[in-house]
């Protein structure tokens, strides 16, 4: 298990009722936008963070390696790196392996070794495993995070990457040189932890394949969600409740082939009383959905922004106990904790609205919200 693997990266946490800053935007025509824009958006939500964690995810940042899985790895020491590479190179064809570029920042201290590998599963390994490439990568990520000492895969999608650390967003962005990347989708997070420790791996976003999640709130159903995911081979080892969100969307949408809108109705399911008062056709559908996926229902206050290769969406819990705002201007859709974070980078949006409880805001490439 991961517990105890990264003791030197953990910091003393402050427990607070709620906060966390979220911001994300997508250019649905796939035009690339510099990382300085997401940094600017996060800059107005300073009070929503406390320096215990922040991070970003960008989509479209690795066009030269777009067909390869981009693994971002944290290593506690060279020993863990050697063990990882022995396993990784046996199973993956590696096109490139290099340190993740960083710059010195006085507020980012004692970082782990940060490397990225662009790779694809070897054909003979996939054949022996009887898995497709995505399932194989998920299984490999779980094995590394669970079994390899001092090693953590914090990003594993194609043509995208997660960058996160202990610190405030402006410092984390400066450290990882976010301003030097361009992406068609950016999501960002400032962390004010409630019931989980602040440490490098526990910062947001949380990622598996191309699913990346930033979250404000607390998942009180973490235990049952975790046990449910373990039935399908997912290992929740990162000492935070948000991890289950990334795995749930991967399971429901990629593996179970549920439409995104339906997956959101699993995670933020309608109350039974609301189902009972809906029309008969909807009653049957939602009753079946709730019974089939009862263990995938996420309870507790939450607002999430989720990035994936074909779009971005935001979702509140079914009571809307955490703030979430959306806006649109031209080809760009914005979602954030506060309207100020949107107006900082889009002063006069064509449309601004507050999503209803349990109703997702979905923006897809080559389409609108």
C-alpha atoms as one frame of an Amber mdcrd trajectory, in Angstrom:
protein
   0.000   0.000   0.000   1.019   3.596  -0.551   0.682   4.649   3.098   4.153
   5.469   4.364   5.747   5.472   0.917   6.078   9.248   0.679   6.525  10.423
   4.256   9.038  13.119   3.418   6.646  14.754   0.932   3.789  15.069   3.419
   3.102  18.270   5.308   0.953  19.056   8.324  -2.591  19.621   7.139  -5.042
  22.277   8.251  -8.612  21.073   8.554 -11.208  23.592   7.412 -14.934  23.286
   6.653 -14.688  24.002   2.926 -12.928  25.984   0.253 -10.841  24.850  -2.754
 -10.632  26.900  -5.942 -11.584  25.358  -9.275 -11.244  26.760 -12.765 -11.349
  25.247 -16.210 -11.983  26.184 -19.812 -12.062  24.530 -23.207 -11.796  25.901
 -26.712 -14.271  23.639 -28.498 -12.645  24.341 -31.864  -9.418  22.893 -30.387
  -7.464  26.131 -30.623  -4.461  25.986 -28.274  -4.324  28.468 -25.375  -1.235
  29.319 -23.335  -0.949  28.113 -19.746  -0.599  31.676 -18.480  -4.380  32.021
 -18.941  -5.291  29.328 -16.408  -2.706  30.814 -14.031  -4.386  34.202 -14.381
  -7.805  32.677 -13.684  -6.585  30.937 -10.526  -4.858  34.097  -9.282  -8.123
  35.699  -8.077  -9.001  32.777  -5.782  -6.013  33.027  -3.442  -8.232  32.748
  -0.359  -9.457  29.342  -1.537  -6.005  27.801  -1.132  -3.544  27.495   1.727
  -0.384  26.302   0.010  -0.937  22.628   0.817  -1.571  21.658  -2.783  -2.334
  22.954  -6.257  -2.178  21.667  -9.781  -3.140  21.853 -13.425  -4.017  19.587
 -16.327  -3.624  20.542 -19.967  -4.941  18.729 -23.056  -3.128  18.943 -26.389
   0.257  19.779 -24.846   2.232  16.907 -26.433   1.352  16.895 -30.153   4.700
  15.351 -31.114   3.895  12.293 -28.960   0.113  12.281 -29.382  -0.088   8.518
 -30.040   1.842   7.612 -26.889   0.718   7.473 -23.271   2.437  10.277 -21.362
   3.408   9.008 -17.908   4.262  11.695 -15.347   6.076  10.069 -12.423   7.213
  11.152  -8.957  10.183   9.277  -7.478  11.353   9.551  -3.898  14.871   8.487
  -4.881  16.958   6.883  -7.625  16.346   3.402  -6.230  12.619   3.675  -6.877
  13.317   5.059 -10.347  15.511   2.069 -11.222  12.899  -0.399  -9.978  10.195
   1.394 -11.929  12.207   1.476 -15.156  12.990  -2.262 -14.909   9.255  -3.009
 -14.804   8.191  -0.269 -17.193  10.678  -0.940 -19.993   9.876  -4.644 -19.939
   6.208  -3.932 -20.618   6.276  -0.661 -22.570   7.956   0.520 -25.747   9.468
   3.840 -24.639   9.798   6.582 -27.259  11.265   9.120 -24.840  12.111   9.408
 -21.151  13.216  12.706 -19.610  12.982  14.928 -16.564   9.903  17.139 -16.451
  11.183  20.700 -17.038  10.968  22.867 -13.909  12.323  26.195 -12.751  13.502
  27.138  -9.285  10.827  28.658  -7.061  11.589  29.610  -3.433   8.159  28.447
  -2.275   8.426  24.942  -3.765  10.777  22.982  -1.550  12.099  19.422  -1.387
  10.511  18.229  -4.647  10.634  14.563  -5.628  12.365  13.424  -8.808   9.935
  14.319 -11.604  10.142  12.416 -14.882   7.942  11.820 -17.904   7.903   8.861
 -20.266   6.150   8.645 -23.622   5.407   4.988 -24.235   3.011   2.376 -25.606
   2.417  -1.212 -24.404   4.484  -3.808 -26.247   2.383  -5.888 -28.658   3.504
  -9.226 -27.204   2.703  -8.044 -23.665  -0.806  -6.966 -24.686  -1.359 -10.305
 -26.428  -0.254 -12.278 -23.380  -2.386 -10.156 -21.042  -5.467 -10.349 -23.276
  -6.188  -6.664 -22.663  -6.570  -3.589 -24.823  -3.990  -0.826 -24.378  -6.128
   1.359 -22.075  -6.973  -1.476 -19.693  -3.341  -2.555 -19.632  -2.169   0.970
 -18.771  -4.716   1.224 -15.942  -3.531  -2.088 -14.524   0.110  -0.991 -14.802
  -0.565   2.320 -13.043  -2.283   0.488 -10.174   0.643  -1.929  -9.818   3.248
   0.834  -9.783   1.380   3.008  -7.292   0.783   0.045  -5.013   3.962  -2.038
  -5.254   6.941   0.072  -6.388   8.625   1.789  -3.401   8.732   5.574  -3.465
   7.079   5.827  -6.877   3.803   7.386  -7.979   2.232   7.762 -11.442   0.277
  11.019 -11.346  -0.646  11.297 -15.045  -1.101   8.628 -17.721  -3.161   9.986
 -20.637  -2.348  10.692 -24.280  -1.413  14.192 -25.448  -2.137  15.605 -21.992
  -0.446  15.997 -18.658  -1.048  16.728 -14.986   1.306  18.991 -13.031   0.825
  19.229  -9.258   2.701  19.891  -6.034   2.507  21.224  -2.494   2.167  24.986
  -2.886  -0.087  27.782  -4.102  -1.229  27.707  -7.753   1.013  30.589  -8.840
   4.079  28.871  -7.364   3.190  25.426  -8.684   2.545  26.902 -12.138   5.850
  28.761 -12.082   7.730  25.672 -10.879   6.334  23.476 -13.675   6.667  26.276
 -16.293   2.967  26.050 -17.134   3.240  29.288 -19.111   5.381  27.422 -21.688
   2.632  24.905 -22.555  -0.363  25.341 -24.859  -3.574  23.337 -24.576  -7.155
  23.379 -25.856  -8.432  22.470 -22.377  -7.025  23.617 -19.044  -8.248  22.826
 -15.540  -6.730  24.146 -12.309  -7.071  23.678  -8.572  -6.151  25.419  -5.318
  -6.438  23.109  -2.326  -7.792  23.718   1.151  -7.904  20.123   2.479 -10.607
  18.943   4.818 -10.055  15.322   5.831  -7.005  14.293   3.797  -3.311  15.137
   4.216  -1.529  17.669   2.058   1.267  16.027   0.089   2.646  16.049  -3.456
   0.647  13.083  -4.709  -2.487  14.208  -2.880  -2.696  17.529  -4.710  -5.297
  17.841  -7.478  -5.930  17.035 -10.329  -6.364  13.275 -10.002  -5.914  11.380
 -13.213  -6.245   8.017 -14.911  -5.758   7.757 -18.668  -7.204  11.013 -20.038
  -9.677  11.599 -17.162  -8.564  14.408 -14.845 -10.640  15.646 -11.900 -10.424
  18.735  -9.684 -12.768  18.778  -6.706 -14.108  21.127  -4.061 -15.862  19.432
  -1.152 -15.827  16.135   0.659 -16.887  12.650  -0.424 -18.578  10.967   2.514
 -19.280   7.841   0.440 -15.555   7.280  -0.141 -15.524   3.903   1.648 -18.272
   2.272  -0.395 -17.053   3.922  -3.638 -13.548   2.598  -2.958 -14.754  -0.961
  -2.292 -16.902  -0.867  -5.426 -13.977   0.251  -7.582 -11.735  -2.448  -6.139
 -14.123  -5.032  -7.609 -13.022  -3.777 -11.047  -9.283  -3.692 -10.333  -8.834
  -0.070  -9.262  -6.616   0.577  -6.227  -7.300   3.736  -4.212  -3.959   4.409
  -2.542  -3.423   8.164  -2.633  -4.782   9.159   0.793  -7.587  11.372  -0.473
 -11.275  10.978  -1.255 -11.139  12.669  -4.681  -9.237   9.780  -6.236 -12.464
   7.763  -6.545 -13.972  10.376  -8.879 -11.393   9.858 -11.621 -11.744   6.082
 -11.448 -15.547   6.178 -11.368 -15.755   8.181 -14.595 -13.240   5.879 -16.271
 -15.244   2.839 -15.192 -18.688   4.183 -16.076 -17.880   5.884 -19.378 -14.910
   4.055 -20.874 -15.461   0.540 -19.566 -19.250   0.398 -19.144 -19.917   2.623
 -22.169 -22.475   4.806 -20.404 -23.177   8.144 -22.082 -21.546  10.975 -20.162
 -24.925  12.415 -19.176 -26.000   9.046 -17.750 -22.721   8.615 -15.851 -23.375
  11.974 -14.191 -26.830  10.704 -13.144 -25.090   7.749 -11.492 -22.603   9.871
  -9.562 -25.190  12.545  -8.637 -28.327  10.393  -8.759 -31.800  11.924  -8.331
 -33.422  11.440  -4.940 -35.970   8.626  -4.700 -38.708  11.167  -3.955 -37.898
  12.981  -7.195 -37.876   9.731  -9.142 -41.285   8.819  -7.705 -42.734  12.092
  -8.980 -41.269  11.856 -12.485 -43.083  10.435 -15.515 -43.330   6.607 -15.731
 -40.648   6.172 -18.391 -38.093   8.156 -16.374 -39.113   6.347 -13.189 -38.186
   2.973 -14.626 -34.919   4.238 -16.051 -33.720   6.028 -12.906 -34.812   3.222
 -10.598 -32.840   0.736 -12.678 -29.849   3.056 -12.747 -29.855   3.604  -8.985
 -30.217  -0.089  -8.207 -27.521  -1.137 -10.678 -25.023   1.520  -9.629 -25.951
   2.125  -5.994 -22.306   1.815  -4.900 -21.163   4.389  -7.469 -23.403   7.138
  -6.036 -21.206   9.887  -4.578 -22.542  11.378  -1.343 -21.380  14.536   0.352
 -20.891  18.115  -0.827 -18.938  18.346  -4.067 -18.277  20.393  -7.156 -15.993
  18.898  -9.778 -14.522  19.902 -13.102 -13.494  16.960 -15.255 -11.250  17.139
 -18.290 -11.031  14.428 -20.931  -9.650  14.210 -24.455 -12.944  15.102 -26.160
 -14.226  17.756 -23.793 -14.772  19.066 -20.293 -17.685  19.013 -17.866 -18.636
  20.354 -14.454 -20.956  18.731 -11.927 -22.385  19.580  -8.513 -23.788  17.252
  -5.892 -27.568  16.813  -5.988 -28.158  19.527  -3.362 -25.506  21.945  -4.704
 -23.604  22.380  -1.463 -20.557  23.787  -3.254 -20.463  26.749  -5.667 -20.046
  26.309  -9.409 -20.441  28.863 -12.174 -20.341  28.474 -15.966 -19.955  30.843
 -18.899 -19.534  30.776 -22.661 -17.983  33.146 -25.164 -17.530  32.157 -28.779
 -15.910  28.738 -28.936 -14.783  28.819 -25.317 -16.705  27.373 -22.348 -15.657
  28.237 -18.790 -16.427  26.587 -15.445 -15.161  27.831 -12.073 -15.860  28.075
  -8.360 -16.392  31.805  -8.714 -17.577  34.043 -11.518 -14.590  36.296 -10.772
 -12.218  33.544 -11.952 -14.019  33.509 -15.302 -14.261  37.286 -15.732 -10.559
  37.597 -14.931  -9.793  35.956 -18.295 -13.075  36.697 -20.124 -14.381  40.071
 -18.892 -17.578  40.072 -20.991 -18.819  36.530 -21.637 -21.846  36.100 -23.875
 -23.592  33.951 -21.286 -23.120  33.281 -17.571 -25.165  30.859 -15.475 -25.165
  28.786 -12.311 -25.610  25.053 -13.048 -28.438  23.376 -11.165 -27.787  20.730
  -8.528 -26.869  17.402 -10.110 -27.103  18.801 -13.661 -23.812  18.673 -15.586
 -22.440  21.416 -17.798 -20.868  19.562 -20.734 -18.666  21.090 -23.406 -17.431
  18.875 -26.221 -14.957  19.557 -28.986 -16.580  21.031 -32.104 -19.705  21.842
 -30.111 -21.062  24.095 -27.386 -22.237  23.684 -23.832
